[in-house]
Amino acid sequence: MGQDLPAGPLAVYIHHPFCLQPCPYCSFFKRPWSLSAQENYLLSLHKEAELWEQRFGRRIQASSLYFGGGTPSLLKAEDILRLCACFDLGGTEGVSQQEEKREERVSLKQRDRGTEDFSTMRHEKMREFCSCRVGLSAGRVTRNAYRVTSPEITLEVNPIQITEEFVRELKRTPVNRLSVGVQSVRDAALRYLGRRHKGESIAGRIRLLRDAGYDNISLDLMYGLPGMGLDDLKRDLEAFLALKPEHISCYLLSLEEDSPLGIMTAEGKSPELPDDESCAQQYALIRRVLREAGFQHYEISNFARPGFEGRHNLAYWRSQPYLALGASAAGWLPPWRYTNPCDLEEYSQMVAAGELMKGAEELSEVQAESDEIMMGLRLLEGIELTAFEERHLHEFGRGKERERDKLLKMGMLEIEAGRIRLSSQALFVSNAVIGELI
């Protein structure tokens, strides 16, 4: 499979599929934890990392590293250290200078190409775009973007595992950002979600992390639960704010048909989810409370203190290339999109045979553009129109002019300062709005 691999640092995702007790609402790939199964899986992960290093011809520099799951906090400190050692975590250098050099090369190529085929030009522009944007820190991308000297390394953490011993061991690793799956401080909600921690224990567990020096903590909040009223949500929000996190991710509960809770709900053994109007009111409350508390609403489901936007996920939303390792992990190395096997045995066999990106899909220019629109409009800053037109050599919404103009007239899209974005009223129904454009 021939391709031009990204030259700059990459966002890297590592999937850990094991859980002590799977959550009944979760539809991600997961398996029951056992030490032997985890150790065998780690061997495959290290083999995949080795194969990627061989493919790139160099040690891969990571602008961010994200341990997701599953429950990656089940990993021992030594496991995390060894996985981190597979990548160059020394940070990026000279980002703005590299951008200027790339832009200079692009300019020379455009000057010399004359009447070269537009399709080839557009493909090259996309490669340049993906390459130069890798490694930029959170916030607005500018020509003078400062260099990232300390890669963001995130570990998803199950609250029940946060003990003095856990924190002491974790401090031995380079993990510098924690995403804690609190979901709620109300025990009734936690029981429904199958979570084992108690609401009253959260403050003490977060205090352990603070005392150890962790200053970049994200909390997950779940809304749209059966029976949840605005007062219940407000209690959760007040409790979350009292913990003084740097980041809060707010997820609307949705149930896949094959999830345990989805099956129970369909059979009438579990209460129905609230209607769309109720969920929209809850979303509006979340936006109001968190913004009044000083959080920036920077992505549909994510809020951050200034400077604490999730750098790793920004790579996804800005359509930057990213590497993904592990069973079921999905990566994007333009123009290839791939998903590793959702089966431990099949995944192990794939890497043992020296294969990577098995069954990868080569995206057409139209598909890549649709993905960029779908992801970019999730950001409240939206998409920069001039840059979009330079990359794709046509205006935003070509072929969808009627839909674009209708959404602008309806007030679901808005254009300001050269960027197109979703309006406030479109955020909760973003899937439907974006679907009109792709």
C-alpha positions in Angstrom: 0.0 0.0 0.0 1.9 3.0 -1.2 1.4 6.4 0.5 3.1 9.5 1.6 3.3 9.3 5.4 3.0 12.5 7.5 6.4 14.1 8.1 5.5 15.9 11.4 4.5 14.8 14.8 1.2 12.8 15.1 -1.6 12.5 17.6 -1.5 8.8 18.8 -4.4 6.9 20.2 -3.8 3.6 22.1 -6.9 1.4 22.8 -7.1 -0.7 26.0 -10.2 -2.9 25.6 -10.4 -4.5 29.1 -12.9 -3.6 31.8 -13.4 -5.0 35.3 -17.2 -4.5 34.9 -18.4 -3.3 31.5 -20.9 -0.4 31.6 -24.3 -1.5 30.4 -24.7 1.6 28.1 -21.3 1.3 26.4 -21.0 0.1 22.8 -17.2 0.4 22.5 -15.2 -2.7 21.9 -14.3 -4.2 25.3 -13.5 -7.5 27.0 -13.4 -8.7 30.6 -10.1 -8.0 32.2 -7.6 -10.6 33.3 -3.9 -10.1 33.9 -2.9 -12.8 31.4 -5.2 -11.4 28.6 -3.8 -7.9 29.2 -0.2 -9.1 29.1 -0.8 -11.0 25.8 -2.5 -7.9 24.4 0.4 -5.7 25.4 2.7 -7.9 23.4 0.6 -7.2 20.3 0.5 -3.5 21.0 4.3 -3.3 21.2 4.5 -5.3 18.0 2.2 -2.9 16.2 4.2 0.1 17.5 7.4 -1.6 16.1 5.7 -2.2 12.8 4.7 1.5 12.5 8.2 2.6 13.4 9.5 0.4 10.5 6.8 1.8 8.2 7.8 5.4 9.0 11.5 4.6 8.9 11.9 6.5 12.2 10.7 6.7 15.8 7.3 8.3 15.6 7.1 11.7 17.3 3.8 12.1 19.2 2.2 15.5 19.6 -0.3 13.9 21.9 -0.8 10.4 23.3 -4.2 9.2 24.4 -4.9 6.0 26.4 -8.6 5.2 25.8 -10.8 2.2 26.5 -12.1 0.1 28.0 -10.4 1.0 31.2 -6.8 1.9 30.5 -6.3 2.9 34.1 -6.0 -0.9 34.7 -2.6 -0.7 33.2 0.4 -0.8 35.6 2.8 2.1 35.7 5.4 -0.1 34.0 3.0 -0.9 31.2 2.3 2.8 30.6 6.0 3.6 30.7 6.9 0.9 28.2 4.1 2.1 25.8 5.2 5.7 26.1 8.8 4.6 25.3 7.6 3.4 21.9 7.3 7.0 20.8 9.4 10.2 20.7 7.8 12.4 23.4 10.4 15.1 23.2 7.9 17.7 21.7 7.9 19.4 18.4 10.2 22.1 17.2 10.0 25.1 15.0 6.4 24.6 14.0 6.0 28.1 12.6 9.2 27.8 10.7 8.2 24.5 9.2 4.9 25.9 8.1 6.6 28.8 6.4 9.0 26.5 4.6 6.1 24.2 3.5 4.1 27.2 2.3 7.2 28.4 0.3 7.5 25.0 -1.3 3.8 25.0 -2.2 4.1 28.4 -3.7 7.0 27.4 -5.9 5.1 24.2 -7.0 2.1 26.3 -7.9 4.2 28.8 -9.9 5.8 26.0 -11.9 2.9 23.7 -12.5 1.1 25.9 -15.0 -1.9 24.0 -16.3 -1.3 20.9 -14.2 -4.4 18.9 -13.5 -6.6 20.4 -10.7 -7.2 17.0 -9.1 -3.5 16.4 -8.6 -3.2 19.9 -7.2 -6.1 19.5 -4.8 -4.7 16.2 -3.5 -1.3 17.8 -2.9 -2.9 20.7 -1.1 -4.7 18.3 1.3 -1.4 16.5 2.1 0.3 19.9 2.8 -2.6 20.9 5.0 -2.5 17.7 7.0 1.2 17.8 7.4 1.7 21.4 8.5 -1.1 21.3 11.0 0.2 18.3 13.0 1.5 19.2 16.4 -0.2 22.6 16.8 -1.4 23.3 20.3 -4.9 23.9 21.4 -6.5 27.1 20.3 -6.8 29.0 17.0 -4.3 27.9 14.4 -2.2 30.8 13.2 1.0 31.1 11.1 2.9 32.0 14.3 1.6 29.1 16.3 4.0 28.4 19.2 5.8 25.1 19.4 4.5 22.2 21.6 7.4 21.3 23.9 5.4 19.0 26.2 3.1 16.5 24.5 -0.3 16.0 26.0 -0.5 12.5 27.4 -4.0 11.6 28.5 -5.2 8.6 30.5 -8.9 7.7 30.9 -9.5 6.8 34.6 -12.2 4.9 36.4 -12.9 6.9 39.6 -13.0 3.8 41.7 -9.4 3.2 41.0 -8.1 6.5 42.3 -6.4 5.6 45.6 -3.2 6.8 47.2 -1.3 3.8 45.8 -2.7 4.3 42.3 -1.7 7.9 42.2 1.7 7.3 43.6 2.4 4.7 40.9 0.9 6.9 38.1 3.3 9.7 39.0 6.1 7.5 37.8 4.7 7.9 34.3 4.7 10.9 31.9 0.9 11.1 31.9 0.0 14.7 32.4 -3.7 14.8 31.7 -6.5 12.7 33.3 -10.0 12.1 31.9 -12.1 10.9 34.8 -15.3 9.1 34.1 -17.4 10.6 36.9 -20.7 10.8 34.9 -22.7 12.0 37.9 -22.5 12.5 41.7 -26.0 11.1 42.2 -26.0 7.5 43.3 -29.3 6.7 41.6 -27.8 7.8 38.3 -24.6 5.9 38.9 -26.5 2.7 39.7 -28.5 3.0 36.4 -25.2 3.5 34.5 -23.6 0.5 36.2 -20.9 2.6 37.8 -19.4 1.3 41.0 -18.2 4.5 42.6 -20.3 6.7 45.0 -21.0 10.3 44.4 -19.8 11.3 47.8 -16.3 9.8 47.2 -15.5 11.9 44.1 -14.3 15.0 45.9 -11.8 13.0 48.0 -10.5 11.1 44.9 -10.0 14.3 42.9 -8.2 15.8 45.9 -5.7 12.9 45.8 -4.9 13.8 42.2 -4.5 17.5 43.0 -2.2 16.7 45.9 -0.1 14.7 43.6 0.3 17.7 41.3 -2.1 16.9 38.5 -3.3 20.2 37.1 -5.0 19.2 33.9 -8.1 17.1 34.8 -11.2 16.5 32.6 -14.4 15.2 34.0 -17.1 13.3 32.0 -20.7 14.2 32.7 -23.7 12.3 31.4 -27.1 13.9 30.7 -30.4 12.7 29.2 -30.8 9.9 31.7 -34.3 8.4 32.4 -36.1 10.5 35.1 -33.4 13.2 35.1 -34.9 16.7 35.7 -33.2 20.1 35.4 -32.7 20.2 39.2 -30.9 16.9 39.0 -28.6 18.1 36.3 -28.0 21.4 38.1 -26.9 19.4 41.2 -24.4 17.5 39.1 -23.1 20.7 37.4 -22.7 22.4 40.8 -20.8 19.4 42.2 -18.6 19.3 39.1 -17.7 23.0 39.3 -16.9 22.6 43.0 -14.1 20.2 41.9 -12.6 22.9 39.8 -11.7 20.8 36.7 -9.9 22.3 33.8 -12.2 20.6 31.3 -15.7 19.0 31.2 -17.0 16.7 28.5 -20.8 16.5 28.5 -22.4 13.5 26.7 -26.0 12.8 25.9 -26.9 9.2 26.8 -27.7 7.2 23.7 -28.3 3.5 23.7 -27.2 1.2 20.9 -29.7 -1.6 20.2 -27.2 -4.3 21.1 -26.0 -2.7 24.4 -27.4 -4.3 27.6 -29.3 -1.2 28.5 -30.6 -0.8 25.0 -31.9 -4.4 25.1 -33.5 -3.9 28.5 -35.2 -0.7 27.4 -36.5 -2.3 24.2 -38.0 -5.1 26.4 -39.6 -2.7 28.8 -37.3 -3.8 31.7 -35.6 -0.3 31.9 -37.2 3.1 31.7 -37.3 5.0 28.4 -34.9 7.9 27.7 -36.3 11.4 27.9 -37.7 13.1 24.8 -35.7 15.4 22.6 -37.3 18.6 24.0 -36.2 17.6 27.5 -32.7 16.8 26.4 -32.5 20.1 24.5 -33.4 21.9 27.7 -30.7 20.0 29.6 -28.1 20.9 27.0 -29.1 24.6 27.2 -28.7 24.5 31.0 -25.3 22.9 30.6 -24.1 25.6 28.2 -25.5 28.4 30.4 -24.0 27.2 33.7 -20.6 26.3 32.4 -20.1 29.4 30.3 -21.2 31.6 33.3 -18.6 29.7 35.3 -15.8 30.8 32.9 -15.6 27.7 30.7 -15.2 28.2 27.0 -17.6 26.1 24.9 -15.2 25.1 22.1 -16.7 21.9 20.7 -20.3 20.6 20.7 -19.8 18.4 23.8 -16.7 20.0 25.3 -16.0 22.9 27.6 -12.6 24.1 28.9 -10.8 26.7 30.9 -8.8 28.9 28.5 -5.7 27.0 27.4 -7.0 23.6 28.5 -8.8 22.5 25.3 -8.1 18.8 24.6 -5.2 18.9 22.2 -5.5 15.3 21.2 -9.2 15.5 20.2 -8.6 18.8 18.4 -6.5 16.8 16.0 -9.6 14.8 15.1 -11.8 17.8 14.7 -9.3 19.6 12.6 -8.8 16.6 10.3 -5.1 16.2 11.2 -3.6 12.8 10.6 -3.6 10.5 13.6 -2.2 7.1 14.4 -4.3 4.5 16.3 -3.0 1.3 17.8 -4.9 -1.6 19.3 -7.9 -3.7 18.6 -10.8 -1.7 17.1 -8.7 1.5 17.0 -9.4 3.8 14.0 -6.7 6.0 12.4 -6.4 8.5 9.6 -3.2 8.8 7.5 -4.4 10.7 4.4 -5.7 9.4 2.1 -6.2 6.2 4.1 -8.7 5.6 6.9 -8.4 2.3 8.8 -9.9 0.4 11.6 -8.1 -2.4 13.3 -10.0 -5.7 13.9 -12.6 -5.7 16.6 -11.4 -9.1 17.8 -8.5 -9.8 20.0 -7.4 -12.9 18.2 -7.7 -11.4 14.8 -5.9 -8.3 15.9 -3.0 -10.4 17.4 -2.8 -12.5 14.2 -2.7 -9.3 12.0 0.3 -7.8 13.8 2.0 -11.2 14.2 1.9 -11.4 10.4 3.5 -8.0 10.1 0.4 -6.3 8.7 -0.8 -2.8 9.3 -4.1 -1.0 8.3 -5.7 -4.3 7.1 -8.7 -3.4 5.0 -7.9 0.3 4.9 -10.1 2.5 2.8 -8.6 5.1 0.5 -10.9 8.1 0.7 -11.8 10.0 -2.4 -11.4 13.8 -2.4 -15.2 14.1 -1.9 -15.1 11.8 1.1 -12.2 13.5 2.7 -13.9 16.9 2.2 -17.1 15.6 3.8 -15.2 14.3 6.8 -13.5 17.6 7.2 -16.9 19.4 7.1 -18.4 16.9 9.5 -15.6 17.2 12.0 -14.8 20.9 11.6 -18.3 22.1 12.2 -18.3 20.4 15.6 -15.9 23.2 16.7 -17.6 26.4 17.7 -14.9 28.3 15.8 -16.1 26.6 12.7 -14.1 26.3 9.4 -12.0 29.1 7.9 -13.5 29.6 4.5 -10.4 31.0 2.7 -8.2 28.1 3.9 -10.9 25.6 3.0 -11.1 27.0 -0.6 -7.4 27.0 -1.0 -7.2 23.3 0.0 -10.1 22.1 -2.1 -9.9 24.7 -4.9 -13.6 25.5 -4.7 -15.9 27.3 -2.3 -17.5 25.8 0.8 -20.7 23.9 0.0 -20.1 23.3 -3.7 -22.9 20.9 -4.9 -24.8 21.8 -1.8 -25.4 25.5 -2.5 -29.2 25.2 -2.0 -28.8 23.5 1.4 -26.1 25.8 2.5 -28.0 28.9 1.7 -31.2 27.6 3.2 -29.4 26.9 6.5 -27.8 30.3 6.5 -31.2 31.9 5.9 -32.8 29.8 8.7 -30.0 30.9 11.1 -28.6 27.4 11.6 -25.3 28.4 10.0 -23.6 31.7 10.3 -20.6 33.4 8.7 -18.4 35.8 10.7 -14.8 36.9 10.4 -14.3 34.6 7.4 -15.4 31.5 9.2 -18.6 29.4 8.8 -20.0 27.7 11.8 -23.1 26.3 13.5 -25.2 28.9 15.2 -26.1 28.4 18.9 -29.6 27.1 18.0 -28.0 24.4 15.7 -25.7 22.9 18.2 -28.1 20.4 19.8 -29.3 19.3 16.3 -25.9 19.4 14.8 -26.1 16.0 13.2 -29.1 16.9 11.2 -27.6 20.3 10.1 -24.3 18.9 9.1 -26.0 16.0 7.4 -27.5 18.6 5.0 -24.1 19.6 3.8 -22.4 16.3 3.2 
